[in-house]
């Protein structure tokens, strides 16, 4: 069991002294805020308290989440989202040379900017303070602009529901949900009793944080997961049409899994999900699967995408891929792996395929409908014919005819089907010589 650790008090002007933060950014934000309340929220606050540098994992530059609350909270939503107003004021102050990229999202009143400051680039994710209501479990929330307190209350874990006010000389840490205490106990605690019912992908996010930070789930939060999944409050169930699955069991689930594989120690994250009984969100067979570490380790070594490799053990990988709306390439990879699996299953043991010449295996594996990547995926999955498939992947597929078409034509062969047949024959002879 991990021991609690002590957290040093925040220094004065903690936001202004964030590690790696360009010194020109804080006064720029204060000036552009024009009286609105702007707060640093999310991972940057958590990592500051953990004495970690919070950077974009790909670009290695500061990546800050800021929430904007209007100076006056009106009864109706403003015509322009507060985050958009701040983003535009920043753009006006910096000019085209100071803003490398700019994007506004109208659905949630957010904006993304990459600033080109004198000290270097910085990424900003600006969000308008908002209140969320889930119309049904697993669906996308309905949002309305609200207060900073509303915005902190809609978050996933207490450790991500803290804020530092930008420009606050007293460095007030807003911690309405006890995130600081949970940091000290190294635990992930959900904000409210329906957190996982509203958005079950929070369990995957929890596995990401557990893998990255070495935290554990608070007992009451893990109990919430157990009772929630036992009730299965979502309208969609396994076996229903994939198109009817709510976002939290479809696209949002895929996005969280992609982040786990791309950014985190994914093995630790998957082990946590399985120990919590959370892989059932994907498929009951995946929850029972104990070979995924072996399969994914080999897939990783062969440079394969890991999510399709994980899905191979599902009861119906293609149906699951459709529900998650996997990228076309990943979906096709699973289709081809199934085609190859069917070909291998149809082999007659009486023909002793294990003794086949390499050229015969090449004829099977290089037939239309299956790519080299699909063969590698089947190799990663294991099976009775793994050895010849692995030899094809490592050696046989790279061997070509010892003579080229040009050299054969120079020797007198005319272009045409006979030339192609002769090249295939020469390659087969070279392949079969591998056995001797």
Buried (B, 14 or more C-beta within 10 A) or exposed (E): EEEEEEEEEBEEBBBBBBEBBBEEBBEBBBEBBEEBBBBBBBBBBBBBBBEBEBBBEEEEBBBBBBBBBBEEBEEEBBEEBBBBBBBBBBBEEBEEEBBBEBEBEEEBBBBBBBBBBEEEBBBBBBBBBBBBEBEEBBBBBEBBBBBBEBBBBBBBBBBBBBBBBBBBEEBEBBBBBBBBBBBBBBBBBBBEEBBBBBBBBBBBBBBBBBBBBEBBBBEEBBEBBEEBBEEBBBBBEBEEEBEEBBBBBBBBBBBBBBBBBEBBBBBBBBBBBBEBBBBBBBBEBBBEBEEBEEBBBBBBEBEBBBBBBBBBBBEBBBBBBBBBBBBEEBBBBBBBBBBBBEBBEEBEEEEEBEEBBBBBBBEBBBEEEBBEBBBBBBBBBEEEBBEBBBBBBEEBBEBEBEBEBEEBEEEEBEEEEEBEEBBBEBBBEBBBEEEE
